[in-house]
Amino acid sequence: MRRTFKLDELDCANCAAKMEEAIAKLPGVKKVSVNFMAQKMILEAEDSEFDEVLRQAAETIAKVEPDCHIVL
């Protein structure tokens, strides 16, 4: 499954790069792209694992930039 999410309060390109790198290392992630200019994240993972991968991605985003969150 591949889905696109809006990111709220993403404040810098460096943070976006750190998020993308950290999320890419999560188990179950096939592909991820965090775009600072568009304020979006594209996440691809197996259908059966997607909800758990998304939860872990949200936790990772909060660790990198506490004010940023995924708009569901």
Biopython code that builds the backbone (N, CA, C, O; Angstrom):
import numpy as np
from Bio.PDB.StructureBuilder import StructureBuilder

atoms = [
    (1, "MET", "N", (0.852, -1.178, 0.000)),
    (1, "MET", "CA", (0.000, 0.000, 0.000)),
    (1, "MET", "C", (0.894, 1.236, 0.000)),
    (1, "MET", "O", (1.931, 1.278, 0.663)),
    (2, "ARG", "N", (0.475, 2.213, -0.742)),
    (2, "ARG", "CA", (1.198, 3.482, -0.806)),
    (2, "ARG", "C", (0.199, 4.600, -0.545)),
    (2, "ARG", "O", (-0.839, 4.695, -1.199)),
    (3, "ARG", "N", (0.535, 5.443, 0.427)),
    (3, "ARG", "CA", (-0.361, 6.556, 0.758)),
    (3, "ARG", "C", (0.444, 7.830, 0.958)),
    (3, "ARG", "O", (1.621, 7.792, 1.318)),
    (4, "THR", "N", (-0.214, 8.955, 0.718)),
    (4, "THR", "CA", (0.394, 10.266, 0.904)),
    (4, "THR", "C", (-0.286, 10.956, 2.077)),
    (4, "THR", "O", (-1.511, 10.940, 2.198)),
    (5, "PHE", "N", (0.525, 11.561, 2.938)),
    (5, "PHE", "CA", (0.020, 12.249, 4.128)),
    (5, "PHE", "C", (0.554, 13.670, 4.167)),
    (5, "PHE", "O", (1.694, 13.924, 3.779)),
    (6, "LYS", "N", (-0.267, 14.587, 4.634)),
    (6, "LYS", "CA", (0.166, 15.958, 4.878)),
    (6, "LYS", "C", (0.869, 15.990, 6.234)),
    (6, "LYS", "O", (0.431, 15.351, 7.190)),
    (7, "LEU", "N", (1.961, 16.741, 6.298)),
    (7, "LEU", "CA", (2.677, 16.929, 7.558)),
    (7, "LEU", "C", (2.441, 18.351, 8.038)),
    (7, "LEU", "O", (2.670, 19.308, 7.299)),
    (8, "ASP", "N", (1.990, 18.486, 9.253)),
    (8, "ASP", "CA", (1.703, 19.793, 9.842)),
    (8, "ASP", "C", (2.866, 20.214, 10.731)),
    (8, "ASP", "O", (3.354, 19.420, 11.536)),
    (9, "GLU", "N", (3.308, 21.445, 10.591)),
    (9, "GLU", "CA", (4.373, 22.028, 11.413)),
    (9, "GLU", "C", (5.761, 21.459, 11.113)),
    (9, "GLU", "O", (6.605, 21.382, 12.006)),
    (10, "LEU", "N", (6.001, 21.060, 9.865)),
    (10, "LEU", "CA", (7.342, 20.648, 9.447)),
    (10, "LEU", "C", (8.118, 21.922, 9.139)),
    (10, "LEU", "O", (7.818, 22.626, 8.175)),
    (11, "ASP", "N", (9.127, 22.212, 9.974)),
    (11, "ASP", "CA", (9.755, 23.528, 9.942)),
    (11, "ASP", "C", (11.062, 23.651, 9.170)),
    (11, "ASP", "O", (11.470, 24.768, 8.852)),
    (12, "CYS", "N", (11.742, 22.532, 8.854)),
    (12, "CYS", "CA", (13.006, 22.702, 8.140)),
    (12, "CYS", "C", (13.319, 21.498, 7.262)),
    (12, "CYS", "O", (12.907, 20.374, 7.546)),
    (13, "ALA", "N", (14.056, 21.759, 6.192)),
    (13, "ALA", "CA", (14.425, 20.712, 5.243)),
    (13, "ALA", "C", (15.342, 19.682, 5.891)),
    (13, "ALA", "O", (15.260, 18.497, 5.569)),
    (14, "ASN", "N", (16.201, 20.110, 6.785)),
    (14, "ASN", "CA", (17.108, 19.198, 7.471)),
    (14, "ASN", "C", (16.314, 18.193, 8.310)),
    (14, "ASN", "O", (16.635, 17.005, 8.321)),
    (15, "CYS", "N", (15.291, 18.662, 9.004)),
    (15, "CYS", "CA", (14.440, 17.769, 9.796)),
    (15, "CYS", "C", (13.719, 16.777, 8.884)),
    (15, "CYS", "O", (13.586, 15.603, 9.230)),
    (16, "ALA", "N", (13.258, 17.235, 7.734)),
    (16, "ALA", "CA", (12.582, 16.352, 6.783)),
    (16, "ALA", "C", (13.525, 15.240, 6.333)),
    (16, "ALA", "O", (13.120, 14.082, 6.227)),
    (17, "ALA", "N", (14.778, 15.590, 6.070)),
    (17, "ALA", "CA", (15.767, 14.596, 5.651)),
    (17, "ALA", "C", (16.038, 13.589, 6.769)),
    (17, "ALA", "O", (16.162, 12.391, 6.516)),
    (18, "LYS", "N", (16.128, 14.080, 8.004)),
    (18, "LYS", "CA", (16.344, 13.180, 9.151)),
    (18, "LYS", "C", (15.162, 12.235, 9.336)),
    (18, "LYS", "O", (15.342, 11.049, 9.615)),
    (19, "MET", "N", (13.946, 12.773, 9.179)),
    (19, "MET", "CA", (12.742, 11.940, 9.295)),
    (19, "MET", "C", (12.747, 10.844, 8.234)),
    (19, "MET", "O", (12.515, 9.672, 8.533)),
    (20, "GLU", "N", (13.014, 11.239, 7.000)),
    (20, "GLU", "CA", (13.007, 10.283, 5.899)),
    (20, "GLU", "C", (14.026, 9.171, 6.142)),
    (20, "GLU", "O", (13.724, 7.995, 5.939)),
    (21, "GLU", "N", (15.220, 9.538, 6.571)),
    (21, "GLU", "CA", (16.272, 8.553, 6.830)),
    (21, "GLU", "C", (15.877, 7.589, 7.950)),
    (21, "GLU", "O", (16.077, 6.380, 7.830)),
    (22, "ALA", "N", (15.320, 8.119, 9.033)),
    (22, "ALA", "CA", (14.935, 7.289, 10.178)),
    (22, "ALA", "C", (13.745, 6.383, 9.842)),
    (22, "ALA", "O", (13.734, 5.211, 10.220)),
    (23, "ILE", "N", (12.754, 6.916, 9.139)),
    (23, "ILE", "CA", (11.570, 6.127, 8.787)),
    (23, "ILE", "C", (11.949, 5.013, 7.813)),
    (23, "ILE", "O", (11.406, 3.912, 7.896)),
    (24, "ALA", "N", (12.869, 5.283, 6.898)),
    (24, "ALA", "CA", (13.304, 4.274, 5.925)),
    (24, "ALA", "C", (13.897, 3.048, 6.612)),
    (24, "ALA", "O", (13.860, 1.952, 6.054)),
    (25, "LYS", "N", (14.441, 3.218, 7.813)),
    (25, "LYS", "CA", (15.060, 2.118, 8.555)),
    (25, "LYS", "C", (14.051, 1.293, 9.363)),
    (25, "LYS", "O", (14.397, 0.235, 9.889)),
    (26, "LEU", "N", (12.816, 1.768, 9.462)),
    (26, "LEU", "CA", (11.805, 1.036, 10.230)),
    (26, "LEU", "C", (11.453, -0.277, 9.539)),
    (26, "LEU", "O", (11.396, -0.338, 8.311)),
    (27, "PRO", "N", (11.216, -1.334, 10.329)),
    (27, "PRO", "CA", (10.819, -2.609, 9.713)),
    (27, "PRO", "C", (9.468, -2.478, 9.011)),
    (27, "PRO", "O", (8.528, -1.890, 9.548)),
    (28, "GLY", "N", (9.389, -3.030, 7.815)),
    (28, "GLY", "CA", (8.138, -3.007, 7.064)),
    (28, "GLY", "C", (8.033, -1.878, 6.053)),
    (28, "GLY", "O", (7.140, -1.890, 5.206)),
    (29, "VAL", "N", (8.934, -0.898, 6.129)),
    (29, "VAL", "CA", (8.891, 0.233, 5.187)),
    (29, "VAL", "C", (9.540, -0.190, 3.875)),
    (29, "VAL", "O", (10.703, -0.592, 3.846)),
    (30, "LYS", "N", (8.775, -0.094, 2.793)),
    (30, "LYS", "CA", (9.318, -0.386, 1.473)),
    (30, "LYS", "C", (9.996, 0.857, 0.901)),
    (30, "LYS", "O", (11.090, 0.794, 0.342)),
    (31, "LYS", "N", (9.301, 1.998, 1.061)),
    (31, "LYS", "CA", (9.798, 3.254, 0.505)),
    (31, "LYS", "C", (9.144, 4.414, 1.246)),
    (31, "LYS", "O", (7.971, 4.349, 1.616)),
    (32, "VAL", "N", (9.918, 5.473, 1.458)),
    (32, "VAL", "CA", (9.364, 6.669, 2.087)),
    (32, "VAL", "C", (10.006, 7.898, 1.468)),
    (32, "VAL", "O", (11.182, 7.887, 1.103)),
    (33, "SER", "N", (9.227, 8.941, 1.359)),
    (33, "SER", "CA", (9.722, 10.220, 0.870)),
    (33, "SER", "C", (9.077, 11.325, 1.714)),
    (33, "SER", "O", (7.854, 11.395, 1.830)),
    (34, "VAL", "N", (9.909, 12.179, 2.297)),
    (34, "VAL", "CA", (9.408, 13.316, 3.068)),
    (34, "VAL", "C", (9.822, 14.577, 2.312)),
    (34, "VAL", "O", (11.012, 14.843, 2.142)),
    (35, "ASN", "N", (8.842, 15.345, 1.864)),
    (35, "ASN", "CA", (9.102, 16.533, 1.059)),
    (35, "ASN", "C", (8.808, 17.780, 1.889)),
    (35, "ASN", "O", (7.658, 18.054, 2.233)),
    (36, "PHE", "N", (9.863, 18.532, 2.204)),
    (36, "PHE", "CA", (9.705, 19.733, 3.020)),
    (36, "PHE", "C", (8.876, 20.799, 2.303)),
    (36, "PHE", "O", (7.983, 21.399, 2.902)),
    (37, "MET", "N", (9.165, 21.033, 1.037)),
    (37, "MET", "CA", (8.467, 22.091, 0.302)),
    (37, "MET", "C", (6.968, 21.806, 0.181)),
    (37, "MET", "O", (6.150, 22.718, 0.307)),
    (38, "ALA", "N", (6.613, 20.568, -0.058)),
    (38, "ALA", "CA", (5.203, 20.196, -0.211)),
    (38, "ALA", "C", (4.544, 19.882, 1.124)),
    (38, "ALA", "O", (3.322, 19.763, 1.202)),
    (39, "GLN", "N", (5.361, 19.745, 2.190)),
    (39, "GLN", "CA", (4.840, 19.396, 3.521)),
    (39, "GLN", "C", (4.087, 18.063, 3.466)),
    (39, "GLN", "O", (3.019, 17.917, 4.059)),
    (40, "LYS", "N", (4.667, 17.083, 2.736)),
    (40, "LYS", "CA", (4.009, 15.798, 2.568)),
    (40, "LYS", "C", (4.979, 14.645, 2.788)),
    (40, "LYS", "O", (6.192, 14.783, 2.631)),
    (41, "MET", "N", (4.400, 13.499, 3.160)),
    (41, "MET", "CA", (5.148, 12.264, 3.276)),
    (41, "MET", "C", (4.436, 11.201, 2.448)),
    (41, "MET", "O", (3.222, 11.027, 2.560)),
    (42, "ILE", "N", (5.189, 10.499, 1.624)),
    (42, "ILE", "CA", (4.664, 9.353, 0.879)),
    (42, "ILE", "C", (5.263, 8.123, 1.540)),
    (42, "ILE", "O", (6.483, 7.989, 1.639)),
    (43, "LEU", "N", (4.399, 7.231, 1.988)),
    (43, "LEU", "CA", (4.824, 6.039, 2.711)),
    (43, "LEU", "C", (4.302, 4.810, 1.991)),
    (43, "LEU", "O", (3.127, 4.733, 1.632)),
    (44, "GLU", "N", (5.207, 3.838, 1.784)),
    (44, "GLU", "CA", (4.833, 2.596, 1.135)),
    (44, "GLU", "C", (5.250, 1.430, 2.028)),
    (44, "GLU", "O", (6.399, 1.339, 2.460)),
    (45, "ALA", "N", (4.286, 0.535, 2.299)),
    (45, "ALA", "CA", (4.515, -0.648, 3.134)),
    (45, "ALA", "C", (3.488, -1.712, 2.755)),
    (45, "ALA", "O", (2.514, -1.430, 2.057)),
    (46, "GLU", "N", (3.720, -2.936, 3.225)),
    (46, "GLU", "CA", (2.769, -4.021, 2.985)),
    (46, "GLU", "C", (1.408, -3.649, 3.584)),
    (46, "GLU", "O", (1.340, -3.026, 4.644)),
    (47, "ASP", "N", (0.335, -4.030, 2.903)),
    (47, "ASP", "CA", (-1.018, -3.730, 3.378)),
    (47, "ASP", "C", (-1.253, -4.227, 4.799)),
    (47, "ASP", "O", (-1.826, -3.521, 5.629)),
    (48, "SER", "N", (-0.805, -5.447, 5.070)),
    (48, "SER", "CA", (-1.063, -6.059, 6.376)),
    (48, "SER", "C", (-0.302, -5.375, 7.517)),
    (48, "SER", "O", (-0.695, -5.492, 8.678)),
    (49, "GLU", "N", (0.772, -4.670, 7.197)),
    (49, "GLU", "CA", (1.595, -4.016, 8.222)),
    (49, "GLU", "C", (1.443, -2.505, 8.232)),
    (49, "GLU", "O", (2.059, -1.828, 9.055)),
    (50, "PHE", "N", (0.633, -1.965, 7.328)),
    (50, "PHE", "CA", (0.637, -0.521, 7.104)),
    (50, "PHE", "C", (0.297, 0.295, 8.351)),
    (50, "PHE", "O", (0.973, 1.282, 8.640)),
    (51, "ASP", "N", (-0.727, -0.098, 9.083)),
    (51, "ASP", "CA", (-1.133, 0.677, 10.261)),
    (51, "ASP", "C", (-0.024, 0.744, 11.302)),
    (51, "ASP", "O", (0.210, 1.797, 11.896)),
    (52, "GLU", "N", (0.658, -0.374, 11.525)),
    (52, "GLU", "CA", (1.750, -0.404, 12.492)),
    (52, "GLU", "C", (2.941, 0.419, 11.997)),
    (52, "GLU", "O", (3.568, 1.133, 12.779)),
    (53, "VAL", "N", (3.251, 0.325, 10.728)),
    (53, "VAL", "CA", (4.351, 1.116, 10.158)),
    (53, "VAL", "C", (4.028, 2.606, 10.279)),
    (53, "VAL", "O", (4.901, 3.405, 10.618)),
    (54, "LEU", "N", (2.787, 2.978, 10.006)),
    (54, "LEU", "CA", (2.374, 4.386, 10.113)),
    (54, "LEU", "C", (2.494, 4.872, 11.558)),
    (54, "LEU", "O", (2.935, 5.996, 11.795)),
    (55, "ARG", "N", (2.107, 4.039, 12.523)),
    (55, "ARG", "CA", (2.224, 4.409, 13.935)),
    (55, "ARG", "C", (3.696, 4.648, 14.299)),
    (55, "ARG", "O", (4.021, 5.625, 14.973)),
    (56, "GLN", "N", (4.566, 3.764, 13.857)),
    (56, "GLN", "CA", (5.991, 3.911, 14.148)),
    (56, "GLN", "C", (6.580, 5.135, 13.446)),
    (56, "GLN", "O", (7.448, 5.815, 13.993)),
    (57, "ALA", "N", (6.103, 5.409, 12.238)),
    (57, "ALA", "CA", (6.555, 6.595, 11.505)),
    (57, "ALA", "C", (6.150, 7.866, 12.257)),
    (57, "ALA", "O", (6.931, 8.814, 12.343)),
    (58, "ALA", "N", (4.935, 7.885, 12.798)),
    (58, "ALA", "CA", (4.471, 9.049, 13.567)),
    (58, "ALA", "C", (5.327, 9.254, 14.808)),
    (58, "ALA", "O", (5.652, 10.390, 15.153)),
    (59, "GLU", "N", (5.698, 8.164, 15.486)),
    (59, "GLU", "CA", (6.568, 8.266, 16.657)),
    (59, "GLU", "C", (7.944, 8.800, 16.263)),
    (59, "GLU", "O", (8.523, 9.621, 16.975)),
    (60, "THR", "N", (8.457, 8.340, 15.143)),
    (60, "THR", "CA", (9.762, 8.784, 14.660)),
    (60, "THR", "C", (9.732, 10.272, 14.326)),
    (60, "THR", "O", (10.661, 11.007, 14.661)),
    (61, "ILE", "N", (8.672, 10.709, 13.671)),
    (61, "ILE", "CA", (8.530, 12.126, 13.334)),
    (61, "ILE", "C", (8.521, 12.971, 14.603)),
    (61, "ILE", "O", (9.165, 14.019, 14.650)),
    (62, "ALA", "N", (7.802, 12.530, 15.628)),
    (62, "ALA", "CA", (7.729, 13.272, 16.891)),
    (62, "ALA", "C", (9.086, 13.356, 17.585)),
    (62, "ALA", "O", (9.384, 14.348, 18.250)),
    (63, "LYS", "N", (9.899, 12.331, 17.436)),
    (63, "LYS", "CA", (11.243, 12.352, 18.043)),
    (63, "LYS", "C", (12.139, 13.362, 17.343)),
    (63, "LYS", "O", (12.922, 14.056, 17.993)),
    (64, "VAL", "N", (12.028, 13.449, 16.017)),
    (64, "VAL", "CA", (12.873, 14.373, 15.252)),
    (64, "VAL", "C", (12.402, 15.811, 15.430)),
    (64, "VAL", "O", (13.208, 16.710, 15.670)),
    (65, "GLU", "N", (11.101, 16.023, 15.311)),
    (65, "GLU", "CA", (10.531, 17.371, 15.438)),
    (65, "GLU", "C", (9.217, 17.267, 16.213)),
    (65, "GLU", "O", (8.175, 16.968, 15.630)),
    (66, "PRO", "N", (9.264, 17.513, 17.524)),
    (66, "PRO", "CA", (8.099, 17.296, 18.395)),
    (66, "PRO", "C", (6.819, 18.023, 17.967)),
    (66, "PRO", "O", (5.725, 17.526, 18.234)),
    (67, "ASP", "N", (6.923, 19.171, 17.319)),
    (67, "ASP", "CA", (5.726, 19.921, 16.915)),
    (67, "ASP", "C", (5.086, 19.391, 15.634)),
    (67, "ASP", "O", (3.937, 19.716, 15.336)),
    (68, "CYS", "N", (5.812, 18.588, 14.883)),
    (68, "CYS", "CA", (5.313, 18.074, 13.610)),
    (68, "CYS", "C", (4.465, 16.830, 13.839)),
    (68, "CYS", "O", (4.778, 15.990, 14.682)),
    (69, "HIS", "N", (3.375, 16.731, 13.060)),
    (69, "HIS", "CA", (2.548, 15.535, 13.134)),
    (69, "HIS", "C", (1.889, 15.245, 11.789)),
    (69, "HIS", "O", (1.752, 16.120, 10.934)),
    (70, "ILE", "N", (1.487, 13.992, 11.636)),
    (70, "ILE", "CA", (0.839, 13.544, 10.404)),
    (70, "ILE", "C", (-0.641, 13.898, 10.473)),
    (70, "ILE", "O", (-1.305, 13.624, 11.473)),
    (71, "VAL", "N", (-1.151, 14.502, 9.420)),
    (71, "VAL", "CA", (-2.580, 14.800, 9.325)),
    (71, "VAL", "C", (-3.250, 13.590, 8.682)),
    (71, "VAL", "O", (-3.012, 13.277, 7.515)),
    (72, "LEU", "N", (-4.093, 12.916, 9.466)),
    (72, "LEU", "CA", (-4.754, 11.698, 8.963)),
    (72, "LEU", "C", (-6.109, 12.002, 8.357)),
    (72, "LEU", "O", (-6.794, 11.092, 7.889)),
]
sb = StructureBuilder()
sb.init_structure("model")
sb.init_model(0)
sb.init_chain("A")
sb.init_seg("    ")
for serial, (resi, resn, name, xyz) in enumerate(atoms, 1):
    if name == "N":
        sb.init_residue(resn, " ", resi, " ")
    sb.init_atom(name, np.array(xyz, "f"), 0.0, 1.0, " ", f" {name:<3s}", serial, name[0])
structure = sb.get_structure()
